[in-house]
Amino acid sequence: MTVFKNAKIGDKITDFGVEEGKFSFVGSTALPGIDLAGQEVIPGLIDIHTHGCAGFDTMDGADPLREMSRFHLQNGVTAFCPTTMSADRETLKAVTATLPATDGARILGFHLEGPCLSLSHKGAQAAEPIQNARLSDMDTLENVKLITLAPEFPGALEYIEKSAVPICLGHTAADFALSQQAFRKGACGVTHAMNGMPPFHHRDPGLIGAALTADRYIQVIADGVHLHPATVLLLYRAFGAKRMILISDSMRATGLSDGTYDLGGQAVSVYKGEARLSDGTLAGSACPLLTCVKRAISFGIPKKDAINMASKTPATMLGLNKGRIAPGFDADFVVVNEDFIPLSAMVEGEFHPSL
């Protein structure tokens, strides 16, 4: 067993132990251990929606995923779902065929964002794969942990009802009634709330209204670009920390300087942290998840809740034994300094003393 001493967890200075990749205890002990000197320890962040970072993209293949995992860990993420772009079946089969071992953040499985989406709300997704997509193609893919689809796509409601993989609704023109149907069929949440869907209207509450009344999850990009800070705060107060999940929706440019980058075969210009296609369409974010957590806190969300929405809540939605510093849970944690900068981390019991 490895013991960590003098850790700040929440508002308390305490000790904790790790054994066989799990937290074994949390509380004061006379046992010797690694002294964290009062530094704050938070649950490892879980990014369930990230296309790329550090110059790499999910669609690049297995080796780039290893590079992405290292960047994520350096930025406080201990587990993530590499997220695909809309593509033809053979391309997606090749991308999802392998879950590589990593020496950074753990790869949970792929998040398929498309291609069964709405052309009218495709955002930065390419049109051709959506036009040629078939729901049955997704059943030929391996290592899939989460799917985003539009409920109006032909056969989607039946697919949602039978799917063993959690499904979120996104890139959709669905109204309130259709969204309600999809949630009744088993859809678990909404992908990047307010983006890639009709706006909320007081007489037509749409997908967001349906998610609220059905008590489902919402993914939120809290970079301050995709949503106004007041909108992030509004969603938090409506859904609460148990149903709102912070995501990065990061793309290849995350962690790099401004410039032109590729996303799903389309050129994306990044300027002052905003990633856009040539027509001005937002094309993912250039922010790591930890930055989104910090910004959510600056918008007025309590620190504890902001952290939970990037750890405990996504873990709960996906049924993971992660996201909490408590006995029996996977030993995923990050040590941060007073400026919320990661210093060290543990991933399923493997300690990284320096990031």
C-alpha positions as CSV (number, residue, x, y, z in Angstrom):
1,M,0.0,0.0,0.0
2,T,1.2,3.5,-0.8
3,V,0.3,6.2,1.7
4,F,0.0,9.9,1.0
5,K,0.2,12.3,3.9
6,N,-1.0,15.9,4.6
7,A,-3.2,16.2,1.5
8,K,-5.8,18.9,1.3
9,I,-9.0,17.1,0.2
10,G,-11.9,19.5,0.2
11,D,-11.5,21.7,3.3
12,K,-9.5,19.2,5.3
13,I,-5.8,18.2,5.6
14,T,-5.8,14.4,5.8
15,D,-4.1,11.2,4.7
16,F,-5.1,8.5,2.2
17,G,-3.9,5.2,1.0
18,V,-3.8,3.4,-2.4
19,E,-3.6,-0.3,-2.8
20,E,-4.0,-2.4,-6.0
21,G,-5.0,0.6,-8.0
22,K,-7.8,1.6,-5.7
23,F,-8.2,4.1,-2.8
24,S,-8.0,2.0,0.3
25,F,-8.7,4.6,3.0
26,V,-9.1,8.3,3.5
27,G,-8.3,9.6,7.0
28,S,-5.4,10.3,9.4
29,T,-2.9,7.5,10.0
30,A,0.3,7.0,11.8
31,L,1.7,5.1,8.8
32,P,4.6,6.8,7.0
33,G,4.1,8.0,3.4
34,I,4.6,10.6,0.7
35,D,4.2,14.0,2.2
36,L,2.1,16.3,0.0
37,A,2.7,19.2,2.4
38,G,-0.8,20.5,2.3
39,Q,-1.2,20.6,-1.5
40,E,-4.7,20.2,-2.8
41,V,-5.7,16.8,-4.2
42,I,-8.7,16.6,-6.5
43,P,-10.3,13.6,-8.4
44,G,-8.7,13.1,-11.8
45,L,-10.7,14.9,-14.4
46,I,-12.6,12.8,-17.1
47,D,-13.0,14.4,-20.5
48,I,-15.7,12.5,-22.4
49,H,-15.6,14.8,-25.4
50,T,-12.1,15.6,-26.8
51,H,-11.2,15.5,-30.5
52,G,-7.5,16.4,-30.1
53,C,-4.7,18.4,-28.5
54,A,-1.0,19.1,-28.7
55,G,-1.1,18.8,-32.5
56,F,-2.8,15.4,-32.6
57,D,-6.3,14.3,-33.4
58,T,-8.4,11.2,-32.6
59,M,-8.7,10.5,-36.4
60,D,-4.9,10.3,-36.7
61,G,-4.8,6.7,-35.2
62,A,-3.3,4.8,-32.3
63,D,0.1,6.4,-31.8
64,P,-1.2,10.0,-31.7
65,L,-3.7,8.9,-29.0
66,R,-0.7,8.1,-26.8
67,E,0.6,11.6,-27.3
68,M,-2.9,13.0,-26.5
69,S,-3.0,10.9,-23.3
70,R,0.3,12.5,-22.1
71,F,-1.0,16.1,-22.8
72,H,-4.3,15.3,-21.0
73,L,-2.5,14.0,-17.9
74,Q,-0.2,17.1,-17.8
75,N,-3.4,19.1,-17.7
76,G,-5.2,17.2,-14.9
77,V,-7.2,14.7,-17.0
78,T,-6.7,11.1,-15.9
79,A,-9.2,9.4,-18.3
80,F,-10.8,10.5,-21.6
81,C,-12.9,9.4,-24.5
82,P,-11.1,10.2,-27.8
83,T,-13.9,11.7,-29.9
84,T,-14.3,11.1,-33.6
85,M,-15.5,13.3,-36.4
86,S,-18.1,12.2,-39.0
87,A,-16.4,9.9,-41.5
88,D,-17.2,6.9,-43.7
89,R,-17.5,3.4,-42.1
90,E,-14.1,2.1,-43.1
91,T,-12.3,5.1,-41.7
92,L,-14.2,4.9,-38.4
93,K,-13.5,1.1,-38.2
94,A,-9.8,1.8,-38.6
95,V,-9.8,4.6,-36.0
96,T,-11.7,2.6,-33.4
97,A,-10.1,-0.8,-33.9
98,T,-7.4,-0.3,-31.2
99,L,-7.4,1.1,-27.7
100,P,-3.7,1.6,-27.2
101,A,-2.0,1.3,-23.9
102,T,-0.9,4.7,-22.6
103,D,1.6,6.1,-20.1
104,G,-0.6,9.2,-19.5
105,A,-4.4,9.5,-19.1
106,R,-6.4,6.3,-19.5
107,I,-8.4,5.8,-22.7
108,L,-11.9,4.8,-21.8
109,G,-13.2,4.1,-25.3
110,F,-14.3,6.2,-28.2
111,H,-17.0,8.8,-28.3
112,L,-18.6,8.7,-31.8
113,E,-19.8,12.2,-32.6
114,G,-21.6,11.3,-35.8
115,P,-22.0,10.6,-38.6
116,C,-25.7,10.1,-37.9
117,L,-26.4,13.8,-37.4
118,S,-28.6,16.5,-38.9
119,L,-27.2,18.3,-41.9
120,S,-28.9,21.5,-40.8
121,H,-27.0,21.5,-37.5
122,K,-23.8,19.8,-38.5
123,G,-21.6,22.6,-37.2
124,A,-17.9,21.8,-38.1
125,Q,-18.8,18.2,-39.2
126,A,-18.3,17.4,-42.9
127,A,-21.5,17.0,-44.9
128,E,-20.7,14.0,-47.1
129,P,-20.3,11.4,-44.4
130,I,-23.6,12.5,-42.9
131,Q,-25.4,12.2,-46.2
132,N,-24.1,8.6,-46.7
133,A,-24.4,7.5,-43.0
134,R,-26.3,4.4,-41.8
135,L,-27.0,3.6,-38.2
136,S,-26.2,0.0,-38.8
137,D,-22.6,1.0,-39.6
138,M,-22.0,1.9,-36.0
139,D,-22.6,-1.6,-34.9
140,T,-19.5,-2.7,-36.8
141,L,-17.3,-0.5,-34.7
142,E,-15.3,-1.6,-31.7
143,N,-14.3,0.1,-28.4
144,V,-17.1,2.6,-28.5
145,K,-18.0,4.1,-25.1
146,L,-20.4,6.9,-26.1
147,I,-22.4,7.9,-29.1
148,T,-23.8,11.3,-30.2
149,L,-26.6,11.2,-32.8
150,A,-29.6,13.2,-34.0
151,P,-32.9,11.7,-33.0
152,E,-34.5,12.7,-36.3
153,F,-32.0,10.5,-38.2
154,P,-34.0,7.7,-39.9
155,G,-34.3,4.8,-37.4
156,A,-32.7,6.7,-34.5
157,L,-35.4,6.2,-32.0
158,E,-35.4,2.4,-32.5
159,Y,-31.6,2.4,-32.4
160,I,-31.5,4.4,-29.1
161,E,-33.9,1.9,-27.5
162,K,-31.8,-1.1,-28.4
163,S,-28.3,0.4,-27.9
164,A,-26.1,-1.0,-25.2
165,V,-23.9,2.1,-25.5
166,P,-25.0,5.3,-23.9
167,I,-26.3,7.8,-26.4
168,C,-26.4,11.6,-26.2
169,L,-28.4,13.8,-28.5
170,G,-26.6,16.5,-30.5
171,H,-26.2,18.2,-33.9
172,T,-29.9,18.0,-34.2
173,A,-33.0,20.0,-35.3
174,A,-35.2,18.1,-32.9
175,D,-38.1,19.9,-31.2
176,F,-39.3,19.3,-27.7
177,A,-41.6,16.4,-28.5
178,L,-39.1,14.4,-30.5
179,S,-36.5,15.0,-27.9
180,Q,-38.9,13.8,-25.2
181,Q,-39.4,10.6,-27.3
182,A,-35.7,10.0,-27.6
183,F,-35.2,10.4,-23.8
184,R,-38.1,8.0,-23.2
185,K,-36.3,5.5,-25.5
186,G,-33.2,5.7,-23.3
187,A,-31.0,8.6,-24.5
188,C,-29.0,9.7,-21.5
189,G,-28.1,13.3,-22.3
190,V,-27.2,16.2,-24.6
191,T,-23.9,16.9,-26.4
192,H,-22.4,20.4,-26.0
193,A,-25.7,22.0,-24.8
194,M,-26.9,25.0,-26.8
195,N,-24.5,24.3,-29.6
196,G,-25.5,22.4,-32.7
197,M,-29.2,22.7,-32.0
198,P,-32.0,25.2,-32.2
199,P,-31.9,27.9,-29.5
200,F,-34.1,27.6,-26.4
201,H,-37.3,29.5,-26.9
202,H,-39.9,30.2,-24.2
203,R,-42.7,28.6,-26.3
204,D,-40.5,25.9,-27.8
205,P,-38.0,24.7,-25.2
206,G,-36.6,22.1,-27.6
207,L,-33.8,19.7,-26.6
208,I,-32.7,21.6,-23.6
209,G,-36.2,21.8,-22.2
210,A,-36.7,18.1,-22.8
211,A,-33.5,17.2,-21.1
212,L,-34.4,19.3,-18.1
213,T,-37.9,17.8,-17.7
214,A,-36.6,14.3,-18.3
215,D,-33.7,14.8,-15.7
216,R,-31.0,13.9,-18.2
217,Y,-27.3,14.9,-18.4
218,I,-26.0,17.8,-20.4
219,Q,-22.4,18.4,-21.7
220,V,-21.3,22.0,-21.5
221,I,-18.3,23.7,-23.0
222,A,-17.4,26.3,-20.4
223,D,-14.6,28.0,-22.4
224,G,-16.4,31.3,-22.4
225,V,-16.6,31.2,-26.2
226,H,-19.2,28.5,-27.0
227,L,-21.6,29.9,-24.3
228,H,-21.8,33.2,-22.5
229,P,-20.8,32.9,-18.9
230,A,-24.3,33.7,-17.8
231,T,-25.6,30.9,-19.9
232,V,-23.2,28.4,-18.2
233,L,-24.4,29.7,-14.9
234,L,-28.0,29.4,-16.0
235,L,-27.5,25.7,-17.0
236,Y,-25.7,24.9,-13.8
237,R,-28.6,26.3,-11.7
238,A,-31.1,24.4,-13.8
239,F,-29.4,21.1,-14.0
240,G,-27.1,21.1,-11.0
241,A,-23.7,19.5,-10.5
242,K,-25.2,16.0,-10.6
243,R,-26.5,16.4,-14.2
244,M,-24.2,18.9,-15.8
245,I,-20.9,17.6,-17.3
246,L,-18.0,19.9,-18.2
247,I,-16.3,18.9,-21.5
248,S,-13.4,20.5,-23.5
249,D,-14.5,19.6,-27.1
250,S,-10.8,20.3,-27.6
251,M,-9.3,20.1,-31.1
252,R,-5.8,19.7,-32.5
253,A,-4.7,23.2,-31.7
254,T,-5.2,22.9,-27.9
255,G,-2.0,23.7,-26.2
256,L,-0.5,25.2,-29.3
257,S,-0.3,28.7,-30.7
258,D,-2.7,30.4,-33.0
259,G,-2.7,29.2,-36.6
260,T,-4.5,27.0,-39.1
261,Y,-5.2,23.4,-38.3
262,D,-7.2,20.4,-39.6
263,L,-10.4,19.1,-38.1
264,G,-12.2,16.3,-39.9
265,G,-10.6,17.3,-43.2
266,Q,-11.6,20.9,-42.8
267,A,-9.3,23.9,-42.3
268,V,-9.8,25.6,-38.9
269,S,-8.3,28.9,-38.0
270,V,-7.5,29.5,-34.4
271,Y,-7.2,33.1,-33.3
272,K,-7.0,34.3,-29.7
273,G,-8.2,30.9,-28.5
274,E,-11.2,30.7,-30.8
275,A,-11.3,27.9,-33.4
276,R,-13.5,28.6,-36.4
277,L,-14.1,27.4,-40.0
278,S,-13.7,30.0,-42.8
279,D,-17.5,30.8,-42.6
280,G,-17.1,31.6,-38.9
281,T,-18.6,28.4,-37.5
282,L,-17.1,27.3,-34.2
283,A,-15.0,24.2,-34.6
284,G,-14.4,22.8,-31.2
285,S,-12.4,24.5,-28.5
286,A,-8.7,25.2,-27.9
287,C,-9.1,24.8,-24.2
288,P,-8.0,21.9,-22.0
289,L,-10.7,20.6,-19.6
290,L,-8.9,22.0,-16.6
291,T,-9.1,25.5,-18.2
292,C,-12.9,25.0,-18.6
293,V,-13.2,24.1,-14.9
294,K,-11.3,27.2,-13.9
295,R,-13.5,29.4,-16.1
296,A,-16.7,27.8,-14.8
297,I,-15.5,28.7,-11.3
298,S,-14.8,32.3,-12.5
299,F,-18.4,32.4,-13.8
300,G,-19.7,31.8,-10.3
301,I,-20.0,28.0,-10.0
302,P,-18.7,26.7,-6.7
303,K,-15.3,25.1,-7.0
304,K,-16.3,21.8,-5.6
305,D,-19.2,21.5,-8.0
306,A,-17.1,22.6,-11.0
307,I,-14.5,19.8,-10.2
308,N,-17.3,17.2,-9.7
309,M,-18.8,18.2,-13.0
310,A,-15.5,17.2,-14.7
311,S,-15.0,14.1,-12.7
312,K,-17.7,12.5,-10.6
313,T,-20.6,13.4,-12.9
314,P,-19.2,12.0,-16.2
315,A,-18.1,8.9,-14.3
316,T,-21.6,8.4,-13.0
317,M,-23.1,8.9,-16.5
318,L,-20.8,6.3,-18.0
319,G,-21.0,3.9,-15.0
320,L,-17.3,4.2,-14.2
321,N,-15.6,3.4,-10.9
322,K,-13.9,6.8,-11.0
323,G,-14.4,10.4,-10.1
324,R,-14.2,10.2,-6.3
325,I,-11.5,10.1,-3.7
326,A,-13.1,7.4,-1.6
327,P,-12.3,3.8,-0.6
328,G,-12.9,1.3,-3.4
329,F,-12.8,3.8,-6.3
330,D,-10.0,3.8,-8.9
331,A,-7.0,5.7,-7.6
332,D,-7.2,8.6,-10.1
333,F,-6.2,11.9,-8.6
334,V,-4.3,15.1,-9.3
335,V,-2.2,17.3,-7.0
336,V,-2.6,21.0,-7.8
337,N,-0.9,24.1,-6.3
338,E,-2.6,27.3,-5.2
339,D,-3.0,28.4,-8.8
340,F,-4.7,25.2,-9.7
341,I,-1.7,24.0,-11.8
342,P,-1.2,20.2,-11.8
343,L,2.0,19.1,-10.0
344,S,1.7,15.3,-9.9
345,A,-1.0,12.7,-10.5
346,M,-2.0,9.1,-10.2
347,V,-3.8,7.0,-12.8
348,E,-5.3,3.8,-11.5
349,G,-2.6,3.4,-8.9
350,E,0.3,4.5,-11.1
351,F,1.9,7.5,-9.6
352,H,3.4,10.3,-11.8
353,P,5.4,12.4,-9.2
354,S,6.2,15.1,-11.7
355,L,4.1,16.4,-14.6
